[in-house]
Amino acid sequence: AGHACYQRAARTRVSSRSAVLASGPPARPSAAMAAEHAERASGDGLGCALAPTPSGENGSWQFAQGYSSEELLRDPLRRRDFFRQVLHWEGRFMRFGVGVADNGLTVDGAHILGPEQLRLRGHSNPSKEALHLAMLALAVNNEGLASEAMDLQEARRQLEAKATALEAFREAHREYCGFMPWFDAASGAPNEPCIDVRYNGMLAWSLYFAARALREAGEEQLAARFEAHLGEMRSGAVRLAYQGFGKVAKRVTPMPRGEVRRQSTCDDPFVGELFCLFLDLLADWGDVGAGARELIWADDDRLRLLSTAELPLDGQSLNDAGETCIEAMMGYTFSVHEAWKHLFLPYYSITACRRRQHAAEKARTWWARGQGLPGMVGDCHISAGDDGATQHVTDFGIRGLSRCAPERLRCDHIAACGPFALLLAEPACGAVWLRSTLAANRRMQTPWGMAESCSADGAEVCSLLTWDAKITTALSILGGLGQTMRRYLEKDGLFERFESVLSRLYGDPWDATYAWPAWPGETLPFALPAPLPMPILPLKDRVTAANVDLQFVHENHNVRLTPGDACLLHAARTWLEEHAGKPGEAGYCYPVEDCDQWFATDGIGHYEVNDEASREALYEHLVRLWSIGTPVFLLARQSPLYPLFFDIDIFGGNELSDIECIVRDHQPDWLLKAIVEALWEIYPQFRDALDVVVFGSSGISKRKSLPTASHHLVFPNILVDRPIKCCPEQGTRCYDGQPARHAVVRSHIVIRLTEESQSGRPMHQLHTELLRHCGWRLSGEGGHAFLNDWTEVFDENPLWHEPCPKAAT
């Protein structure tokens, strides 16, 4: 669900037509639905909307029982299929006339009146807008499973409508500086004068993300419209919300003549923290001075809310494991909704934050298992009568980790959104809890995705659809915005500040060796719903295994991780050991020069993956290890048939940016277009559209000791066969005389670029600048080509495949 390695890829579509996305938007809501909307109901609702189930899909929304807990836990392909189903049906809610008003703004929710009828709520707030924008931006990113919820055309149509609605809001209510209160979904007009800045922090970060995702997708004009709204918020944030001396208001009301009435303080370490980070990283501080930012994080009231507590736990399996409690950071109620911030910003990239959230989810899962609940508790609506009425309850929580009076806390209902934070921390375990929640009562699954909540005994379902319950879960299945948001923050020079603030705020002291001292329960795995078995190693064995892996990682990678991270290390190392293969036959191995990798075991360096499920499991381990700062490097045996690729290396200059600017600024994309034009001569069937995925890995070349702009271009539409023993003697033919097609295509590209680089031709100036930038250096002693000649830029080494019985590669 959104592998980090794929999220970092820049995906481009090259077309010979002026527009690829020309198929036209889907039809607007039906005339019957529009008529229903015109008859606005009084009170809470926008009216009754006819929402027929999709043709041919009746009943298929009740899919949870078709998956077993065991396969969701062990089989990554079945788990991905389960996630695909969840996203597909949640996407039915994110449509005009259901969860989205005709003007593009969100509708807070919809009451289910019957199999094909909804009554829409008439209001919404900025937190729903944030969730909607996040999902739309991920759909535009066109990566992972986001397209299962919404295709690109529909996402763009909704973004256009939302941009227009936001522009109308700013024009009509300039005093709000882009901040939004609770509003009427149909008109966008404020329902109250007061602004909750916590909700607007979520909105600000989703605007930031959406604008950058749109710009990457080539939607410059649409990106600028959302950046304009974000710009209004950035310029007015300090004036509206900052009270001085590190205090930030929780609620503000713009008054006549520019005055502002401020109430309470936004010092919570949950969604309120998102707004404070928006203030710190993006707001215009003007005359206040940037030094005031530091006072926000030194505020005593804020620091007091970061304390931890120990949650006593019962159960034979825990006693066998040597644990009696789990330590975690306290919450107001310890409801799962307090973890919303992890959906928007890269908290999991910060070790101290990841540690606290993992501890919270271990406490949540073990407590729910001990209570015998089929799901987890969270702030939600529950059924309040046979007439379909609902009640919003904020007292669902966990005693021992809540600051509320114990007698107030309830656990008689489970929330559909209960597993969302667990899905971010451990997708496999989260999938099991989500399946258990949906299977608690068949009415938890509807033609528009999951319902709001269910009683703990499974007898009663709240037939309400809300963004809070549904789209938090969908967004977490996609991995949230975190990893891609980190890339955007790094590009804008903001991640270092983000990391510094949170590391100081949440960081624990290191011990003298290689890790932090373990909290009680930290080495436990995440719990599964009862009565699923939970085999756990004794405490002594878990600690020993954790210390071994943590020490190896520290010594080999100079990375310090928490005892909780050791669970990921142990799982990956165990998986690799179980899939040991024979040298020369196994599909994967680690490089010979990297034999000191932390997971290496004597006699094991080759790994066999025999099916797609095992390969997906390997990828999951690699991505999760990368996400905690311990990348694993493996060599993969090249398959006989694979997508066409080129490795491009451009050398020279004193700074890497110098080379990249030459290629980028010399008539945008000329080099890429020249490559594609040459490919079209060989593959004319792809002239309408050809996909290319561009991976960047630029840095200093150890071989040349020069800055190097390196890119890996993959054309997934074009398959080529592997050249065997074709270089250098055989040229573009294999040892058996057969054409080496990959080598043939590369040779054609090089010849065409050389021709286009002659004097007076389009590529001449670019080629000359590249040669000048590397000082007209030859590629090697006695070489006849310059370092940045096209024959050298298009590296031929990856094309050479010399099979050998004992080969490691």
ROMITOR-939967 format. One record per residue: y, z, x of N, C-alpha, C in turn. Coordinates in steps of 0.1 Angstrom, whole numbers, plus 5000, padded with zeros to 4 digits. Layout:
BEGIN
YZXYZXYZX/...
//
This chain:
BEGIN
498850005008500050005000501250005009/501549895015502749885023502549925037/501649865045501349905058502649885067/502849985075504049985083504149855092/503049815097503149695106503549575098/503249565085503649445078505149465073/505449595071506849615066507849585077/507449585090508349555101508449405103/507649325096507649185098508849125090/509549025096510548955089509948835083/509948825069509248715062510248615058/509948485061510948375058510148265051/510848195042510248075036511147965040/510547865047511347745051511047635041/512047565036511747465026512647345029/512147225026512947105027513847085016/513747165005514647164994515747264995/516747244987517847334988517547474983/516547484974516247624969514747624966/514047724971512647744968512447814955/513347914952513147994940513847914928/513247804924513947724914513147704901/512147794899511247774888511847834875/513047904876513647964865513148094861/514048184855513648314851512748314839/511948424838511148434826511948444813/511348424802512148424789512748564787/513848564780514448694776513548754765/513848884762513048944751513148864738/512048874731511948784719513048814709/513248714699514248734689514048854681/512748884678512449004670512849134677/512549134690512949254698514449264699/515149144700516649154701517249204688/516549164677517049204664516849354662/515749404667515549544666516549624674/516949564686517949634694519349634687/519549524680520849524673521049634663/519949674657520049784647519849914654/520949964660520850084668520550204659/519650284663519250394656520250514659/520450604650521350714652520650814661/521550894668521051004676520550954690/519250994693518750984706518450844710/518050764701517350634705518350514704/517950414712518650284711518150204699/516950244695516350174683514850154686/514250094676512750064678512549934684/511749924694511449794700510049764698/509849634693508449584692508049554707/506949614711506549584725505049554724/504649434720503249394719502549404732/501249434732500449434744500249294749/500249274762500149134767498849064762/498948944760497848864754496648874764/495448894758494248904766494049024774/494949124773494849244781494649364773/494349354760494249474751493149564756/493449694758492549794762492349804777/492649704785492349704799493249794806/494249854799495149954806494450084808/493350104801492550224803491450204813/491850204825491050164836490550274845/491150394844490850504853489450544854/488750544842487350584842486450484849/486950364852486150264859486050294874/486750394879486650424893486150564895/485350584905484850724907485650784918/485750914918486450984928485950954942/484650944944484050914957484550784962/484550674954484950544960486450544963/487250614955488650614958488950694971/488050784974488250864986487750794998/486650714997485950655008486150505010/486450434999486450284999487950234998/488550195009489950155008490150035000/489149944998489349824990489349864975/488449954971488550004957489750084954/490250154964491450234962492650134961/492650034969493749934967493749864954/492549844949492349774936492849874925/492550004926493050104917494550104917/495150114929496650114930497249984924/496549874926497049744920497049754905/496049814899496049834884497149924880/497350034887498450134883499750054883/500049984894501349914895501549814884/500449734881500549634871500949684858/500349794854500749854840502049924841/502349994852503750054853504849944852/504449834857505449724857505849684843/504849704833505149674819506349764813/506549874820507649964815508949914821/508949864833510149824840510549684835/510749664822511149534816512249554807/513049444805514049444795513449484781/514149574774513649604761512649724761/512249764773511349884773512049994782/511949994795512550084803513950044808/514349914805515549864810516349804798/517649844796518449794786518849654788/519349584778519649444780520749414790/521549514793522649504803522149524817/520849564819520349584833520249734837/520949824829520849964832519550024827/519150134832517950194828518050264815/516950284808516850364796516050484800/516550604797515950734802514450734799/514050684788512650684784512350614771/511150614766510750554753509650644747/509850664734508750734727507850634721/506550664722505450574717505250604702/505650514693505450534679504150474674/503550384681502350314677501850224687/500750154685500150064695501049964700/502049914692502949814696504449844693/504749974693506150004689506650124697/507850114702508550214710509850254703/510250374705511650414702512350444715/513350364719513950384732515050494731/515150574741516150674743517450594746/518650664742519850594743520650624755/520150714764520950754775520150744788/520850764799520150764813521150824823/520650834835521550894846521250824859/521950854869521850784882520550794889/519750904887518450914893517550804888/517650774875516750664870517250524876/518550514878519050394885518550384899/518450494906517950494919516450454920/515650504911514250464911514150314908/514850264898514850124894515250034906/516350064912516849994924515849984935/515250104937514250114948513050014946/512550014933511449924930511849784931/513049744926513549614926513649564941/514149654949514349614963513049594970/512049674967510749654973510149524968/510349484956509849354951510549244958/511849254961512549154968512049144982/511649254988511149265002509849175003/509149164991507949074990506849125000/506649255001505649305010504749395003/503449415007502549505002502249474987/502149584979501649564965502849564955/504049554960505249564951505149454940/504749334944504649224935503749244923/502849344924501949374913502749434901/503849504905504649564894505649474889/506149384897507249294893507349174903/507349054898507448934906508948914911/509048834921510348814927511448764917/511048674908511948614899512548724889/511648804884512048904875512949014882/512549044894513349144902514749094904/514848964907516248914910517048904897/516348874886517048864873517549004869/516749114871517249244868518349294877/518249254890519249294899520649224896/520549104892521849034887522449104876/521649144866522149214854522749354858/521949424867522449554871523749544879/523849444888525049434895526249414886/526049334876527149304866527549434858/526549514855526749644847527449744856/527149744869527849844878529249794880/529449674881530849624883531749654871/531149644859531849674847532149824846/531149904851531450054851532550084860/532550034872533650064882535050014876/535049904870536349854865536849944853/535949994845536350074833536650224837/536050264848536150414851536350424866/537550384870537950384884537950534890/538250624881538350764886537050824891/535950754888534650804892534250754906/534950664912534750614925533250564927/532750504916531350454917530350554913/530650684913529750794910529450784894/528250814890527850794876527450934870/527950964858527451074851526251034842/525851124833524951074823525650974815/525050864811525750754805524950694793/525650624784525050554773524350424779/523050404777522350294783522850164778/523250154765523650024760524949974765/525950064766527350034770527650064784/526950164790527250204803528450314803/528950344792530050444791529550584793/530350664800529850804803529650884790/528550964790528251054779528951184781/529351214793530051344796530851314808/531951394810532851374821532351424835/531351514834530851584847529851494854/529951494867529051414876528151514884/526851494883525951564892525751484905/526251544916526251474928524851454934/523851544930522551524935521951394930/522051364918521551234913522251114920/523551134923524251024929523951004944/523351114950522851094963521650994964/520851014954519650914953520150774950/521150764941521750634938522350564951/523050644958523750594970522750534980/521650614983520650564992519850444987/519650434974518950314969519850194969/521150214967522150104969522150054984/522150154993522150115007520850035010/519750085005518450015008518449875001/518849864989518849734981519649634988/520849674992521849574998521149515011/520549605019519949555031518649465029/517849505019516749425015517149295010/518149285002518649154997519249075008/519949135017520449055028519348995037/518249075039517149025047516448905039/516548915026515848805018516748685016/517948685023518848575022519748575009/519748685002520548694990521948764993/522748695001523948745006524948794995/525148704986526148734975525648854967/524448854963523948974955523949104963/523649094976523749214985525149264985/526149174986527549214987528049284975/527449254963527849314951527449464950/526249484956525749624956526449704967/526749634978527549704989528949744984/529449664975530749694970530749824962/529649844954529549974947529350094957/528450064967528250174977529550204984/530350104987531650124994532550214986/532550194973533450284964532950434966/531650444966531050584967531350644980/531250564991531550615004532950655006/533850585000535250615002535750734994/535050764983535450874974534650994975/533550994983532551104983533151234988/533851234999534451355005535451414996/536351324991537451374982536851444970/535851384964535251444952534451564954/533651574964532551674965532751774976/533451744987533551844998534551944995/534152074995535052184992535652255004/535152215016535652275028534752385033/534752425046533952525052532452505050/532052375050530652345049530052345035/530952375025530452385011530652245004/529552204997529552084989529352114975/530152064966530052094951528752024946/528152094936526952034929527351944918/528451984910528951904899530451894900/530951774898532351754899532851674886/534051704882534651634871536051584875/536251454876537551394878538551424867/539651464871540751504861541951414862/542851424853544051334853544851364866/545551264870546451264882545651294895/544351244895543551254907542951384911/543151484902542551614905541051614903/540351714909538951724907538551864905/537751884894537252024892535752024897/535552124906534252134913533552264908/532152244906531352364901530152374910/529752504913528552534920528552474934/527452494941527352434954525952364956/526052254963524852164965524252204978/523452314978522952364991521352364990/520752294980519352304979518752204989/517552234995516852155004515952044998/516352004986515551904978516451784976/516651734964517451614962518951634966/519351764965520751794969520951754984/519951774992520051735006520251585008/519751504999519951365000521451334999/522151404990523651374989524351425001/523951545006524651595018524351495030/523251435031522951345042523751215040/523951175027524851065024526251095029/526751215026528051265030528151255046/527151305052527151305067527051175073/526151085069525850965076526750845071/527150845058527750725053529150745048/529550865044530850885038532050865048/533150825042534450815050535150955050/535151015062535751155062537251155064/537751045068539251035069539851145077/540851205071541651315078540851445079/539751455071539051585072538451605086/538051495092537451505105535951515105/535251445114533851435114533251575118/533951665124533451795128533051875116/533651845104533351915092531851895088/531251785092529951755089528951865094/529251915106528352015112528352145104/529452175097529552295090528552295078/528352175072527452155061526052215064/525552185076524252225080524152365086/525252425089525352565094525552665082/525752615070526052705059524952805057/525252935056524253045055523453025042/524152995031523352975018522352875019/522652765026521652655028520452705036/520752775047519652815056518752915049/519352995040518453095034517353035025/517652915020516752845011515552775019/515552785032514552725040513352815043/513352935038512353035042510952985036/509953035043508553005039507853135033/506753115026506053225020504553185021/503653285019502253265020501653275005/500953165002500353164989498853214989/498553324983497153374984496253284976/495053254981494153164975492753234974/492053194963490653244962489753124962/488453154963487453044963486453054974/485253034971484153054981484352954992/484752834989484852735000485952775010/487052835005488152885014487653005022/486853095016486353205023485453165034/484653065031483753005042484552945053/485652895050486552825060487352925067/487353055063488053155071489553155067/489953105055491353105051491553195039/492653265038492953345026494253305020/495053225027496353185022496853055029/497852995023498552875029500052905029/500652885041502052905042502852775040/503852785032504652665028506052715025/507052615025508452645022508552675007/509252775004509452814990510352714982/510152704969510952614961511552694949/512352634941512852704929511752744920/510952644916509652664909508452624916/508652544927507652474935506952364926/507752304917507352194910507352074919/506551974916506451854925507751774925/508551784915509751704915510751744926/510551864932511351904943511151824956/510151734955509851644967510351504966/511251484956511851344954512451294967/513051374975513851324987512951244996/511651274996510651205005510451055001/510851024988510750884984511750794990/512950854994514050774997514350765012/514150865019514550865033513350895042/513350855055512250865064511951005069/511751105060511451245064510151255071/509151165068507851175075507951135089/509051075093509251035108509651155116/510151265109510551385116509451485115/508951525127507751605127507851735119/508951805120509151935113509151915098/509751805093509751775079508351735074/507751655082506351615078505451735077/505651835086504851955086505052035073/506252045069506552125057506052065044/506151925044505751865032504151865031/503551845042502051855042501551995038/502252095043501952235039502152245024/503152195018503452205004502352134996/501852025000500851954993499452014994/499252075005497952155007498052274997/499152344997499252454988499152404973/499752294970499652244956498252214952/497552144961496252094958495252204957/495252304967494352414967494552504955/495852524951496152604940495652544927/495952414925495452344913493952344912/493252324924491752334924491352474920/491952574925491552714922491752744907/492852674901493052704886492152614878/491452524884490552434876491352334868/492552294873493352194866492852054870/492951964860492551824864493751744870/494851804871496051744878496951854883/498151824886499151914892500351934883/500952054885502152084876503452024882/504352004872505651954876506551954864/507851944867508851934857508551814848/508451834835508051724826508351764812/508151664803508251684788506851714783/506751784773505451814766505651784751/504551774745504551744730505051874723/505851854713506451974706506251964691/505151894687504851894673504151764669/503551754657502851634653503651514650/505051534649505951424645506351344657/505851374669506151294681507351364688/507851474684508951534691508451584705/509351594714509051634728510051744732/509551824742510451924748510351914763/511551924769511651914784511452054789/510452084798510152214803510352214818/511052304823511352314837510752434844/509852504837509252624842507852604847/507452484849506152464855506252484870/505352574876505452604890504352694895/504452734907503352814913503852954918/503253054913503653184917503353214932/504253284938504053304952504853214961/505153094956505952994963507252964956/507553034945508653004936509653124936/510953084935511953194935512153234920/511553174911511653214897510853344894/511253414883510453524879509053484876/508053554880506653504878506353484863/506853574855506553564841507053434834/508053374841508553244835507653124838/506953124848506153014853504952974844/504752844842503752804833502852704841/501552694837500652604843499652544832/500152544819499352494808499352344806/500152274814500152124813500152064827/499651944828499751874841500651754839/501451714849502351604848501751474854/502151364848501651234853502151214868/503351274870503951254884503451354894/502551444889502051554898501551514911/500851394912500251354926501251274934/502451254930503251154937503551194952/503851314954504151364968502851354977/501751384970500451384977500151234981/500451144972500251004975500950954988/502151014990502850985003502251055015/501651175013501151245024499651205028/498851175017497451135019497051045008/497250915009496950824998495550834991/494550855000493150864994493050984985/493451104990493351224982494251214970/495451154972496351134960495751044950/495050944954494450854944493350934935/492651024942491651104934492351184924/493451254928494151344918494751254907/495351134911495951054900494851004890/493750964895492650924887492151034877/492151164883491751274875492751304864/494051284867495151314858495051204846/494851084850494750974840493550984831/492451034837491251044829491051174821/492051264822492051384814492051364799/492651264795492751224780492951074780/492251004772492350854772493750804768/494550894761495850854757496850874768/496450924780497350924791497650784797/496750684793497050544797497450464785/498550394786499050314775499350174780/499650084770499949944774501249934783/501950044785503150044793502950144805/501750164809501450254820501150394815/501350494824500950634821501950704812/501350794804502150884796502750994804/503551074798504351174805503451294810/502651354802501951474806500751494796/499951594800498751624792498551774793/498051834783497751974783496551994793/496552114799495552144810494152124805/493852154792492552134787492251994782/493251904783493051764780493051734765/493451834757493451824742494751744737/495851754744497051704739497851624749/498451504745499151424754500551404748/501551404757502951384754503151234754/503251174742503451024742504850974744/505251004756506550964761506450894774/507350784776507350714788508750744795/508650794808509950814815509850764829/511050734834511150694848510650804858/511050934854510651044863509151054865/508451034854506951054855506250934861/506750814857505950694860506350634873/507650614875508150524886508150604899/508250744899508050814911506650794916/505650784907504250764911504150624917/504650524910504550384915505250364928/506450434930507150424943506350484954/505650594951504850664962503650584965/503050514956501950424959502350324969/503550274968504050174977504550234990/504350364992504750435004506250485004/506950474993508350504993509150405001/510450445003511350365011511350395026/510650505029510850575042510750485054/509650415057509450345069510450225070/510750155059511650045060513150105061/513350215054514650275055514950325070/513950365076514150405091514550285099/513950165096514450045103515850015101/516350025088517650005084518650105091/518250235091519050335098519150305113/518050275119518050245133518950125136/518950025128519749905130521249935128/521550025119522950065117523350185126/522550225136522850335145522950465138/522250495128522350615120521050705121/519950645126518750725126518750845136/519450825147519450935157520251055151/521251035144521951145137521051205126/520451125119519451175108518451255115/517851215125516751295132517351425138/518551415144519151535150519351645139/519951605128520351695118519051765112/518051685109516851745103515951825113/515951775125515151855135515751985138/517151995138517752125140517652215127/517652145115517552225103516152285100/515152205103513752245100512952275112/513352245124512552255135512052395138/510852415143510252545147510252545162/510152665168510052665183508752625188/508652545198507452505204506852625212/505552625213504952715222504952665236/504352725246504552685260503652565263/502752525254501852425258502152285251/501452255241501552115236501752105221/501852225214501952215199502652335194/502952335181503552445174502352545170/502652675170501652765165501252735151/500052745147499552705134500052805123/500452745112500652835100499352865094/499252975086498052995078497752875069/496552825070496052715061496452585066/497152575078497652445082496552345086/495452395091494352305095493452275084/493652325072492852285061493152145057/492152075051492351945045493051955032/493551845026494051855012492851875003/493051954993491951984984491751874973/490551864968490251774957490051844944/490251784933490051854920488651914919/488552024913487252094910486552004899/485251994900484352054909483851974920/484651874925484251784936483951874948/482951844956482651924968483651914978/483852024986484852024996484252095009/483452015016482852075028483952085039/484052205045485152235054484452305066/484952265078484452335090484952475091/484252565097484752705099486152695107/486952805105488252805111488252785126/487252855133487252845147486952705152/486052635145485752495149486952405146/487652425135488752345131489852355142/490152485146491152505156490852445169/489552465173489152405186489252255186/488852185175488952045174490451995174/491252075167492652045166493352055180/492952165187493552185200493152075210/491952025210491451925219492251795216/492351755204493151625201494551645204/495151755201496651775203496851775218/496051835226496251835240496051695246/495051625242494851485247496151395244/496651405232497851335228499051365236/499151495238500351545246500251495261/499051505267498851465281498951315283/498351235273498351095275499551015270/500251075259501351005253502651095254/502551215259503751305259504351315246/503451335236503951355222503351485217/504251565212503951695206503851695191/502651725186502451725171502051865166/502051875153501752005147500252015145/499752135143498252145140497852065127/498752055118498451975106498251825109/498951775119498751635123497451615130/496851725135495551715142494451665132/494651685119493651635109493651485110/494751415111494851275112494151225125/494451295136493851255149492351265148/491851385143490451405142489751305134/490351265122489751175113489651035120/490650995127490650865134489650865145/489650965153488650965164487250975159/486951045149485651055143485250915138/486150845131485850715126485450615137/486250615148486050525159484650555165/484350685167483050725173481850675164/482050685151481050645141480850495141/481850415146481750275146481650215160/481050295169480850245183480050115183/480350015191479649895192479249855206/478549745208478049705221479149615228/479349635241480249545249479849405247/480849315246480549175245480149125231/479849225222479549185208480449255198/480949365201481849445191483149365189/483649385177484849315173486149365179/486149495184487349555189487049635201/487949655210487849745221489249785226/489349885234490649925239490749865253/491949825257492149755270491649845282/491049775291490449845303491449935310/492749885311493749955318494150085310/493850095297494250205289493050295286/492150315296490950395293491250545292/492550585294492850725292493450745278/493250655269493750685255493050815250/493850885241493451015237492151015229/491850905222490650895214489350845222/489550815235488450755242487350865245/486150825243484950905245484050845256/483450915264482650865275481550765269/481550645274480550545270480950475257/482150505251482550435239483950375241/483950245240485250175242485250055233/484150025227483949905219483549955204/484149885194484049925181483649815172/482649835163482149725155482649755140/483249645134483649655120482949535113/482049565104481149465098481549415085/482549475078482949435065484349455062/484849405052486349415049486749555046/485849635040486249775037486449855050/485549835059485649905072486949855080/487249725079488449675086489649745079/489649755066490849815059490949955063/489850025065489850165069490450175083/490050085092490550085105492050075105/492549975097493949945096494750075091/494150145081494750265076494950365087/493850385095493950485106495050445116/495150315119496150265129497550295124/497750255111499050275106499550415105/498550505100498950645099499250705113/498450675123498650725136500050675141/500350545139501650495143502750575136/502550605124503650675116503950815121/503050875129503251005134503551005149/503850885154504250865168503150855178/501950825174500850805183500150675181/500750565185500150435183498950415191/497950345185496650315192496650165194/496250125206496249985210494749945211/494449845203493049785204493149635205/492149585213492049435214491049395203/491349285196490449225186489949095191/488649075189487948955193488448845184/488948735190489548625182488448555174/488748535161487848465152487848315155/486748245151486748095153487748015146/488248075134489248005126490348105123/491548075125492648165123493948095119/494948165114496248105111496948065124/497647955123498347905134499448005139/499548025152500548115157501048065170/502248105174502848075187503448205192/503348225205504048335212505148275220/506348315217507648265223508248365232/508548335244509148425254510348355260/511548415258512748355264513348455274/513548415286513948505297515348495301/515848595308517148585315518248675310/519348675318520548755315520348895319/521448965317521449105321521149195309/521349155297521149225285520249145275/519349215269518449155259519249085248/520349155244521149105233521748965236/522048945249522648815253521648695249/520348715252519448605249519348585234/519148705227519048695212520248625205/521448655211522648595205522648445207/522248405218522248255221521348185211/520148235209519248175199519648185185/520248305181520548335168521848255164/522848255173524148205169524348055171/523347995178523447845181522947775168/523847745159523547685146522347765140/522547855131521547945126520147875123/519147935130517747895128517447755133/518247695142517947565147516547565154/516247655162515047655169513847665159/513947755149512847765139512747635131/513847585128513847455120513247345128/513547335141512947225149511447245150/510947365151509547395152508847345139/509547385127508947345114508947195112/510047135116510146985115508946915122/508646965134507546915142506246945135/506047055129504847085122504646995110/505746965103505646885091505146745095/505446695107504846565111503346565112/502746685115501346695115500746735101/501546825094501046875082502046845071/502146715067503246675057502946745043/501746795041501446855028502246985025/502847035036503547165035505047145035/505547015032506946995032507747065021/507047085010507747154999508147305003/507147375009507447505013506347555024/506847625034505947665044506247815048/505347905047505648045051505548065066/506448145071506348185085506648335085/505748415093506048555095506448575110/507548635112508048645126508048795130/507248825140507148955146508048965159/508849065161509649085173509049195182/509049165195508549265204509349245217/510649255217511549215228511649345237/511949315250512149425260512349365274/511949445283511949405297510549355301/510549235306509249175311508849245324/507649305324507249375337506849265347/506349145342505949045351507148975358/508248955350509348885355510548975359/510449105355511549195357512849145351/512749085339513949035332513949075318/515149085312515149095297514448985291/513549005281512748905274512848915259/513248805253513248805238511848745234/510948825229509548785226509348785211/508848675206508548665192507148605190/506548655179505148605176505348545162/505148415161505348335149503948305143/503748345130502448315124502748225111/501948125110502048035098500848045090/500848135080499548175073498948055065/499847955062499347845054498447745062/498547745075497947655084496847725092/495547675091494447725098494047635109/493847685121493347605133492147675138/491347595146490147645152490447685166/489647775171489847835184489547735196/490547715205490247635217489247715226/488247645231487247705239487147635252/487447705263487347645277488147515278/489347515273490147385273491247385284/491547505290492647515299492147565313/492647515324493647405324492947275326/491647265329491147135333491047035321/490647085310490446995298491646965290/492747035293494047005286493947045271/493946945262493846975248492546945242/491546945251490146925246489247045251/488347085242487347185246486347135256/485547225261484547185272483547085267/483347075253482346985248483046855243/484346835247485046715243485746715230/485446815222486146825209487646865210/488446815202489946845203490146995201/490947055209491347195208492647195199/492447205186493547185177494747275179/494547395182495647485184496447435196/495747395207496447345218497147215215/496547125207497147005203498447025196/498447115186499647145179500747205188/500447295197501447345206501947235215/501147145220501647045228502546955221/502246925208503146845200504546905198/504547035196505847115194506647105207/505947125218506647125231507246985234/506546875231507046745233508146715224/508146745212509246725202510446795206/510346925210511547005215512146945227/511246895236511746835249512546715246/512046635236512746505232514146545226/514146645217515346685210516346755220/515946785232516846855242517446765252/517146635250517746535259519246525256/520046475266521446465264521846385252/522746445244523246385232522346415220/521246495221520446525210520746665205/520346705193520746835187520446955195/519346965202518947085209519447095224/520146995228520546985242521347105246/522347145239523247255243522547385243/521647405233520847535233519947535245/519247435248518347425259519047455273/520247385274521047405286521447545288/521947615277522347745278521247845282/520047815277518847895280518547885295/518547765300518247745314519347805323/520547795319521647855327521548005326/521048065315521048205314519948275323/518848195326517848245335518148205349/519348155352519748115366518947995371/518447905362517747785366516547825375/515947935372514847985380513547905376/512747875386511447805384510447915379/509447865372508447955366507548025376/507447975388506648045398506747965411/506148015421506147955434505547815433/506247715438505747575437505747525423/506347595414506347545400507247425398/506947345388507747225385508547245372/508447355365509147385353510047505355/511247495348512147605348511547715339/512047845341511547955334511747945319/512847885315513047865300512947725296/512147645303511647515297510747545286/510647445276509847465264508447485268/507947425279506547445283506247585286/507247665291507147805295507447895283/508447855275508847935263507647955254/506947845251505747855242504547885251/504248015252503148065261501848005257/501147945266499847885263498647985267/498948095273497848185277497048235265/497748275254496948325242496048225236/496148095240495347985235494047975242/493948035254492748015263491748115258/490548065255489448155251488248115259/487848205268486748175277485648275274/484748245265483648335262482748375273/482448495274481548545285480648655279/479448655282478548755276479048905277/479648945288480049075291481549095289/482148995283483649005282484049115273/485149185277485649295269486649245258/487149125260488149075250487448975241/
//
